[in-house]
């Protein structure tokens, strides 16, 4: 599996707090964010089913809310 890089904008206070939590858990901020992303995907798939489709880069927009 290829590893991609992504940049996010985050409020300074939120970054400080996620850094605190990551340090408490013995992880880097990057590793802790990956844990949170995996948990979010797992929860989404548990409610909505396995994500199997890929979005083309031109379609990379958030879906309409239901």
ABEGO torsion letter per residue (X at the ends): XBBBBBBBBBBAAAAAAAAAAAAAAGBBAAAAAAAAAAAAAAAAAAAAEBBABBBBAAABBBBBBX
